[in-house]
Amino acid sequence: MEIWVPTSEIAGVLADLPGVECAVYGHGASVPEHDVAVEIWIPPLVPVPDVPAVLRRMPKLRLVQTATAGVEPYRPHIPEGVLLCNARGAHDAGTAEWAVGAMIAVLREFPGFAASQAAERWDYHYTDALADATVLIVGYGSIGAALERRLAGFEVEVVRVASTARQVEGPHGVPVRVHGRDELPDLLPAADVVVLLVPATPDTVGMVDAAFLGRMRDGALLVNAARGPVVDTDALLAELTAGRLRAALDVTDPEPLPPGHPLWTAPGVFITPHVAGSTPASMRRVKKLIRSQVMRYLAGEPLQNVITGSY
């Protein structure tokens, strides 16, 4: 069985499995002109330029296993009879850790203090703090739960939002309420920090528009660890330029953010280049998941993280 993998590192994880042949076709690698007998494709972290064209080269494809939680570059193009699975869970720790770090960095003004250090300027002043804040998590899935666990020691109130209301087991084993997305207009004005963890779907693209941002309280912090198109960039720029809101962004629209884009120099914004899940811990968990999935596939067992319907 032939598998396309994005790196030799991933190939090494599968090398001892019987009957498995791995070919490395990562980002930038040329795709063969002829049709290939690939049954499993593990795409690179950075999507290939023309997903439909790549898929057409694989008539025997049966499984696309992404190394990311998001599957929006692939989902619209998956042929009938092919399973699509994501890496749910593999990036929880890294993304949740980034979100906590980003909150603290902005609220405690670390970027400004770093600039003062570079200028050899002793810029003493009070800052904001995370303690006593209300943190609204929009998109409460496995990453949201991981974020809540990491916030447990920071003396904050966590409010959870998902696509539909439900009860889940909280960090201490006690049932907690998850609000439905339709409740957001009433929840936003009370939040000091709003963390976006939703996938990019037709329902979420542009969700954070001028009306959404307008309901956030003055001085609130928007943290985007989801996908850039979830936020209306022009609407966010208007709020940042007015000095009413702050933002920490690991993703942007457009992405990569080009030189000269006004987001780079907007007041109150902290930007990282989509690195929340780019950690050794995430890679270890991705490799473990991929090996487990391929072993399940070989054994004819049900796969994990199968994408069906809305996710």
C-alpha positions in Angstrom: 0.0 0.0 0.0 1.4 3.4 -1.0 1.1 6.4 1.3 2.0 10.0 0.4 3.5 11.7 3.5 4.7 15.3 3.9 8.1 14.7 5.5 10.7 11.9 5.9 10.0 12.2 9.6 6.5 11.0 9.1 7.7 8.3 6.7 10.0 7.1 9.5 7.1 6.6 11.9 5.4 4.3 9.4 8.5 2.5 8.0 8.1 -0.7 10.1 4.4 -1.3 9.2 4.0 -4.4 6.9 3.2 -3.7 3.3 3.4 0.1 3.6 5.5 2.1 1.1 5.8 5.8 1.9 6.6 8.5 -0.7 7.5 12.0 0.5 5.5 14.7 -1.3 5.6 17.7 1.0 5.1 21.4 0.3 7.0 22.4 -2.8 7.5 18.8 -4.0 6.5 18.1 -7.6 3.5 15.9 -8.1 3.9 13.0 -10.6 2.3 13.6 -14.0 0.9 10.0 -14.1 -1.8 8.6 -11.8 -0.5 6.9 -8.7 -1.8 4.1 -6.6 -1.9 6.1 -3.3 -4.5 4.9 -0.8 -3.6 7.3 2.0 -2.6 10.9 1.6 -1.2 12.9 4.5 -0.9 16.5 3.2 1.7 19.0 4.3 1.0 21.6 7.0 0.9 24.3 4.3 -1.7 23.2 1.8 -0.6 22.4 -1.8 -1.6 25.1 -4.3 -4.1 23.0 -6.3 -5.8 20.4 -4.1 -8.3 19.1 -6.8 -5.4 18.5 -9.2 -3.5 16.5 -6.7 -6.5 14.5 -5.8 -7.1 13.6 -9.5 -3.7 12.0 -9.5 -4.9 9.5 -6.9 -7.7 7.3 -8.3 -7.2 4.7 -5.6 -7.3 7.1 -2.7 -9.3 6.0 0.3 -8.2 8.3 3.1 -7.0 11.8 3.6 -5.5 12.3 7.0 -4.5 15.8 7.8 -1.8 16.9 10.3 -4.0 19.9 11.2 -7.2 20.3 13.1 -8.6 22.5 10.2 -9.6 20.7 7.0 -11.1 23.6 5.0 -8.5 23.3 2.1 -9.6 19.7 1.5 -13.1 19.2 2.6 -14.9 20.7 -0.5 -12.8 18.5 -2.8 -12.9 15.1 -1.2 -14.1 12.5 -3.8 -17.0 10.2 -3.0 -15.9 7.2 -1.0 -12.8 8.8 0.4 -12.6 9.4 4.2 -11.3 12.7 5.6 -9.9 12.7 9.1 -8.3 15.6 11.0 -5.7 15.8 13.7 -8.1 16.7 16.5 -6.3 16.6 19.8 -2.8 16.7 18.5 -2.5 20.5 18.7 -4.6 21.1 21.8 -1.6 21.7 24.1 0.3 24.0 21.8 -2.7 26.1 20.8 -4.0 26.4 24.3 -0.5 27.3 25.6 -0.2 30.0 22.9 -3.6 31.5 23.8 -2.7 31.8 27.4 0.7 33.3 26.5 -0.9 35.7 24.1 -3.4 36.9 26.7 -0.7 37.6 29.2 1.6 39.2 26.6 -1.0 41.7 25.6 -2.6 42.4 29.0 0.8 42.8 30.7 2.1 44.7 27.7 5.2 42.5 27.1 5.7 43.7 23.4 5.8 47.3 24.6 8.2 46.5 27.4 10.4 44.6 24.9 10.5 47.7 22.7 11.4 49.8 25.7 14.2 47.4 26.5 15.6 47.6 23.0 15.5 51.4 23.3 17.2 51.2 26.8 14.2 53.0 28.3 12.9 52.4 31.8 9.1 52.6 31.1 7.5 52.0 34.5 3.7 52.0 34.5 0.7 49.9 35.6 -0.6 47.3 33.2 -3.8 45.2 32.9 -3.9 41.7 34.3 -5.6 38.3 33.6 -6.7 37.8 37.2 -10.4 38.5 37.7 -11.1 38.6 34.0 -14.0 36.9 32.2 -12.7 34.8 29.4 -15.2 33.9 26.7 -14.1 30.8 24.7 -15.9 30.7 21.3 -15.6 27.3 19.8 -15.5 25.0 22.9 -14.1 21.7 21.6 -11.0 19.8 22.6 -8.7 22.9 22.3 -11.2 25.0 24.3 -11.2 22.4 27.1 -7.4 22.3 27.0 -7.4 26.1 27.3 -9.8 26.0 30.3 -7.5 23.6 32.1 -4.6 25.9 31.6 -6.6 28.9 32.8 -7.6 27.1 36.0 -4.8 28.7 38.1 -5.3 32.3 36.8 -8.4 33.2 38.8 -10.6 33.9 35.8 -14.2 33.2 35.0 -14.5 31.0 31.9 -17.6 31.2 29.7 -18.0 28.5 27.0 -19.7 28.8 23.6 -20.2 26.2 20.9 -22.4 25.8 17.9 -25.2 24.4 20.1 -25.8 24.6 23.8 -25.0 21.5 25.9 -23.5 20.3 29.2 -20.0 18.9 29.3 -17.7 17.6 32.0 -15.5 20.5 33.3 -11.9 20.4 34.4 -12.8 19.1 37.9 -15.2 16.4 36.6 -18.2 18.6 37.4 -20.8 19.3 34.6 -20.5 22.8 33.1 -22.7 24.7 30.7 -21.7 25.4 27.1 -23.7 28.2 25.6 -25.0 28.1 22.0 -23.6 30.5 19.5 -27.0 32.2 19.3 -26.3 33.5 22.8 -23.2 35.4 21.8 -24.8 38.8 21.5 -25.7 38.7 25.2 -22.4 37.2 26.3 -20.0 39.5 24.5 -20.5 42.7 26.5 -19.4 41.0 29.8 -16.2 39.4 28.4 -12.8 40.9 29.1 -11.1 38.4 26.7 -12.7 36.7 23.7 -10.8 33.6 22.4 -11.7 32.3 18.9 -11.2 28.6 18.4 -13.9 27.8 15.8 -13.1 26.0 12.5 -13.5 27.9 9.2 -16.8 26.9 7.8 -19.5 28.7 5.9 -21.2 29.5 9.2 -18.1 30.9 10.8 -16.3 32.8 8.0 -16.9 36.5 8.7 -18.6 35.7 12.0 -16.5 38.3 13.9 -17.9 41.3 12.0 -18.5 44.9 13.0 -21.6 43.9 14.9 -19.8 41.2 16.9 -16.9 43.5 17.7 -19.2 46.4 18.5 -20.8 44.3 21.3 -17.4 43.7 23.0 -16.7 46.0 25.9 -14.2 48.9 25.7 -10.7 47.7 26.2 -11.5 44.0 25.6 -9.0 41.6 24.0 -9.8 39.5 21.0 -7.6 36.4 20.7 -7.7 34.6 17.3 -6.2 31.1 17.4 -8.8 29.9 14.8 -8.6 30.9 11.2 -8.0 34.4 9.7 -11.3 34.6 7.6 -13.3 34.1 10.8 -12.6 37.8 11.5 -13.6 40.7 9.3 -10.1 42.4 9.0 -11.5 45.8 8.1 -13.9 45.8 11.0 -11.1 44.8 13.4 -8.8 47.4 12.0 -11.5 50.1 12.6 -11.7 49.0 16.3 -7.9 48.8 16.8 -7.3 52.2 15.1 -9.9 53.8 17.4 -8.1 52.3 20.4 -11.3 50.7 21.7 -10.2 47.0 21.4 -7.0 45.0 21.5 -6.1 41.9 19.6 -3.7 38.9 19.7 -3.6 37.2 16.3 -1.9 33.9 15.3 -3.9 33.9 12.1 -4.9 36.7 9.7 -6.8 37.5 6.6 -4.9 37.7 4.3 -2.3 35.1 5.3 0.6 35.4 5.2 0.1 39.0 6.1 2.0 41.0 3.4 4.5 43.8 4.1 2.8 47.2 4.4 -0.6 45.8 5.5 -2.1 48.1 8.1 -2.6 45.3 10.6 1.2 45.3 11.2 1.2 48.8 12.7 -2.3 48.9 14.2 -2.3 50.0 17.8 -2.9 47.3 20.4 -2.3 44.3 18.2 0.2 41.4 18.8 0.8 39.1 15.8 2.5 35.8 15.5 2.8 33.9 12.1 0.4 31.0 12.6 2.7 29.2 15.1 0.3 28.2 17.9 0.5 24.5 17.1 4.0 24.6 15.8 5.8 22.9 18.7 7.7 19.6 19.3 4.8 18.4 21.5 2.4 18.9 18.6 4.6 17.0 16.2 5.0 14.1 18.6 1.3 13.9 18.9 0.7 14.2 15.2 3.1 11.3 14.5 1.5 9.2 17.2 -2.0 9.9 15.7 -0.9 9.2 12.1 0.7 5.9 13.1 -2.4 4.9 15.0 -4.7 5.8 12.1 -2.6 3.9 9.5 -2.6 0.8 11.8 -6.4 1.1 12.2 -6.7 1.4 8.4 -4.6 -1.7 7.8 -6.6 -3.7 10.4 -9.9 -2.6 9.0 -10.8 -0.9 12.2 -12.9 2.3 12.6 -10.8 5.5 12.2 -10.7 8.4 14.6 -11.6 12.0 13.9 -13.7 11.3 10.8 -15.1 14.5 9.4 -18.8 14.2 8.7 -21.4 17.0 8.5 -20.6 20.1 10.5 -17.5 20.0 12.6 
